[in-house]
Amino acid sequence: MSKTKVSDLRKYYPDMEAADRDYPPLKFKSLKGRVSAAEWQARLDCACAYRLVRHFGMDDIVYNHISVRVPGTEHYLLNAMGLMYDEICASSLLKVDLAGNVLWQPEFPKGLDYKFNYAGFVIHGAIHEAKPEIHCVIHTHSVYSMAVSALKKGLLPMTQMAMRFQRVAVHPYEGVALDLDERKRMVANLGDCDVMLFRNHGALAVGRTVGEAFNSIYRLEKACRAQLLAQGADDEIILPPRAVQEKTSHAYKRGVRRIVGLMEWPAMRRLADRIDPSYKT
């Protein structure tokens, strides 16, 4: 395990002393028509995912991150740390390269020159660099996945929603994800899984589309919640036979049935539109 220490993270945070103490609402100039159609679509889907994570209670104030690759490039979109998920819109997302350079950022009010969360760069940059086929990465500190991440046996195959995952990857806790050396272990532990539990930390989902990644993180959270509720009951948990577990997970494998998220994402976008369409700004 790396003993590397990050000496000073303060450069990643704005000088809040210069900010307007009235904290006026953030207003972003729309990038629609100023970026490629592919990038704009990626921005819409990414911003929508942030709003939905908030709607389903998987957000954590201004922390955590969802990243989406800009199609045809090695760049990806990432949130500026300091925005609540319901403030994030298509034109507020930073564009970052694999080296962590910010290629584009919106104009923020004086004193609120928000940067990306460095841990977000460590985690998301590692996966986007190692797995070019991955389009979206979602990392959360949601309550139920955090709790299950700290259990020795992790997620149990006790519900259909849990068995939907052929395997849930696990990455041991090494402290706050600030060391670049941890990246290779993180990627190796993820392997070809769709989801991973960060021990004592939270959860991560990846997908070839935003819809696929969102569907996985949503189902992982519900599976974790169901398990914790069952474990709190005064009764023994019944696990299906191993053959039934394998039969169930096989039915959800890519190539066996429709692509996960393909049908769900348009419905999720419509839900986000009904809640607050400002994510499209």
ZIHU-V654955 format. One record per residue. N is the residue number from 1. PSI is psi as a letter, one per 30 degrees, with the letter a starting at -180 (999 if undefined). OMEGA is omega in radians with two decimals (NA if undefined). BURIAL is b if it has 9 or more other ideal C-beta (glycine too) atoms within 8 Angstrom, else e. Layout:
N & PSI & OMEGA & BURIAL
N & PSI & OMEGA & BURIAL
This chain:
1 & k & -3.11 & e
2 & k & 3.06 & e
3 & g & -3.12 & e
4 & k & 3.10 & e
5 & k & 3.05 & e
6 & k & -2.99 & e
7 & e & -3.04 & e
8 & j & 3.13 & e
9 & f & -3.01 & e
10 & f & -3.13 & e
11 & f & 3.14 & e
12 & f & -3.11 & b
13 & k & 3.14 & e
14 & l & 3.06 & b
15 & j & -3.02 & e
16 & f & 3.13 & e
17 & f & -3.12 & e
18 & f & -3.07 & e
19 & l & 3.05 & b
20 & k & -3.07 & e
21 & f & 3.03 & e
22 & f & 3.14 & e
23 & i & -3.12 & e
24 & l & 3.13 & e
25 & k & 3.12 & e
26 & k & 3.10 & b
27 & k & -3.10 & e
28 & k & 3.07 & b
29 & k & -3.08 & e
30 & k & 3.08 & b
31 & f & -3.12 & b
32 & k & -3.12 & e
33 & f & -3.14 & e
34 & f & 3.02 & e
35 & l & 3.14 & e
36 & l & 3.12 & e
37 & e & -3.14 & e
38 & e & 3.12 & b
39 & e & -3.14 & b
40 & e & 3.11 & b
41 & e & 3.10 & e
42 & e & 3.12 & b
43 & e & 3.13 & b
44 & e & -3.12 & b
45 & e & -3.14 & b
46 & e & 3.14 & b
47 & e & 3.11 & b
48 & e & 3.13 & b
49 & e & 3.08 & b
50 & e & -3.12 & b
51 & e & -3.12 & b
52 & e & 3.06 & b
53 & e & 3.07 & b
54 & e & -3.09 & b
55 & e & -3.09 & b
56 & g & 2.99 & e
57 & g & 3.13 & e
58 & g & -3.11 & b
59 & l & -3.09 & b
60 & i & -3.09 & e
61 & c & -3.11 & e
62 & g & -3.06 & e
63 & l & -3.12 & e
64 & l & -2.95 & b
65 & k & 2.97 & b
66 & k & 3.12 & b
67 & k & 3.12 & b
68 & k & 3.13 & b
69 & k & 3.00 & b
70 & j & -3.03 & b
71 & k & 3.09 & e
72 & g & -3.11 & e
73 & l & 3.00 & e
74 & g & -3.14 & e
75 & l & 3.10 & b
76 & l & -3.12 & b
77 & k & -3.09 & b
78 & l & -3.14 & b
79 & l & 3.00 & b
80 & k & -3.10 & b
81 & k & -3.08 & b
82 & f & 3.12 & e
83 & k & 2.95 & b
84 & l & -3.10 & b
85 & f & 3.13 & b
86 & g & 3.01 & e
87 & f & -3.06 & e
88 & k & 3.10 & b
89 & l & -3.06 & b
90 & e & -3.07 & b
91 & g & 3.10 & b
92 & f & -3.04 & b
93 & k & 3.06 & b
94 & k & 2.99 & b
95 & k & -2.99 & b
96 & k & 3.04 & b
97 & l & -3.04 & e
98 & f & 3.11 & e
99 & f & 3.14 & e
100 & g & 3.09 & e
101 & k & 3.09 & e
102 & j & -3.09 & b
103 & f & 3.09 & e
104 & k & 3.01 & e
105 & l & -3.14 & e
106 & l & 3.04 & e
107 & k & 3.10 & e
108 & l & 3.04 & b
109 & l & -3.12 & e
110 & k & 3.10 & e
111 & f & -3.13 & b
112 & h & -3.14 & b
113 & i & -3.03 & e
114 & k & 3.06 & b
115 & l & 3.05 & b
116 & l & 3.05 & b
117 & k & -3.06 & b
118 & e & 3.10 & b
119 & e & 3.08 & b
120 & e & 3.08 & b
121 & e & -3.13 & b
122 & e & -3.07 & b
123 & e & -3.02 & b
124 & e & 3.13 & b
125 & e & 3.14 & b
126 & e & -3.07 & b
127 & e & 3.13 & b
128 & e & 3.13 & b
129 & e & -3.07 & e
130 & f & -3.03 & e
131 & i & -3.10 & b
132 & f & 3.12 & e
133 & f & -3.14 & e
134 & k & -3.11 & b
135 & e & -3.04 & b
136 & k & 3.08 & b
137 & k & 3.13 & b
138 & k & 3.10 & b
139 & k & -3.11 & b
140 & l & 2.95 & b
141 & h & -3.08 & e
142 & k & -2.95 & b
143 & e & -3.00 & e
144 & e & 3.11 & b
145 & e & 3.06 & b
146 & e & -3.11 & b
147 & e & -3.12 & b
148 & e & 3.13 & b
149 & f & -3.12 & b
150 & f & 3.11 & e
151 & k & -3.07 & e
152 & e & -3.11 & e
153 & f & 3.11 & e
154 & b & -3.11 & b
155 & k & -3.14 & b
156 & k & 3.10 & b
157 & i & -3.02 & b
158 & f & 3.11 & b
159 & l & 3.08 & b
160 & e & -3.12 & e
161 & e & 3.08 & b
162 & e & -3.13 & b
163 & f & 3.06 & b
164 & f & 3.11 & b
165 & k & 3.12 & b
166 & e & 3.08 & e
167 & k & 3.04 & e
168 & j & -3.14 & b
169 & l & 3.12 & b
170 & k & 3.08 & b
171 & k & -3.12 & b
172 & l & -3.14 & e
173 & k & 3.11 & e
174 & g & -3.03 & b
175 & a & 3.11 & e
176 & k & -3.03 & e
177 & i & -3.11 & b
178 & f & -3.09 & b
179 & k & 3.14 & b
180 & f & -3.14 & e
181 & f & -3.14 & e
182 & f & -3.05 & b
183 & e & -3.07 & b
184 & e & 3.09 & e
185 & e & 3.12 & b
186 & e & -3.13 & b
187 & e & 3.13 & b
188 & e & 3.14 & e
189 & e & 3.09 & b
190 & e & -3.13 & b
191 & b & 3.13 & e
192 & g & -3.14 & e
193 & l & 3.08 & b
194 & f & -3.10 & b
195 & l & 3.11 & b
196 & k & 3.00 & b
197 & k & 2.98 & b
198 & j & -3.12 & b
199 & k & 3.07 & b
200 & g & -2.96 & e
201 & d & -3.07 & e
202 & b & -3.04 & b
203 & l & 3.12 & b
204 & k & 3.05 & b
205 & k & 3.10 & b
206 & l & 3.13 & b
207 & l & 3.08 & b
208 & f & 3.02 & e
209 & l & 3.07 & b
210 & e & 3.13 & b
211 & e & 3.13 & b
212 & e & -3.13 & b
213 & e & -3.13 & b
214 & e & 3.14 & b
215 & e & -3.12 & b
216 & e & -3.12 & b
217 & e & 3.11 & b
218 & e & -3.12 & b
219 & e & 3.09 & b
220 & e & -3.13 & b
221 & e & 3.14 & b
222 & e & 3.11 & b
223 & e & 3.11 & b
224 & e & -3.14 & b
225 & e & 3.14 & b
226 & e & 3.14 & b
227 & e & -3.12 & b
228 & e & 3.08 & b
229 & e & -3.14 & e
230 & e & -3.14 & b
231 & f & 3.11 & e
232 & f & -3.14 & e
233 & l & -3.13 & e
234 & i & -3.13 & e
235 & l & -3.12 & e
236 & k & 3.11 & e
237 & k & 3.11 & e
238 & k & 3.07 & e
239 & k & 3.09 & e
240 & l & 3.08 & b
241 & l & -3.10 & e
242 & e & -3.13 & e
243 & e & 3.12 & e
244 & e & 3.07 & e
245 & e & -3.12 & b
246 & e & 3.10 & e
247 & e & -3.12 & e
248 & e & -3.13 & b
249 & e & 3.10 & b
250 & e & -3.12 & b
251 & f & -3.13 & e
252 & f & -3.09 & b
253 & k & 3.06 & b
254 & k & -3.11 & e
255 & f & 3.11 & e
256 & e & 3.09 & e
257 & a & -3.12 & e
258 & l & 3.13 & e
259 & k & -3.14 & e
260 & k & 3.11 & b
261 & f & -3.07 & b
262 & e & 3.12 & b
263 & e & -3.05 & e
264 & e & -2.98 & b
265 & e & 3.07 & b
266 & e & 3.11 & e
267 & e & 3.10 & e
268 & e & 3.09 & b
269 & e & 3.11 & b
270 & e & 3.08 & e
271 & e & 3.13 & b
272 & e & 3.10 & b
273 & e & 3.14 & e
274 & e & -3.12 & e
275 & e & -3.10 & e
276 & j & -3.09 & e
277 & g & -3.10 & e
278 & f & 3.07 & e
279 & f & -3.12 & b
280 & f & -3.11 & e
281 & 999 & NA & b
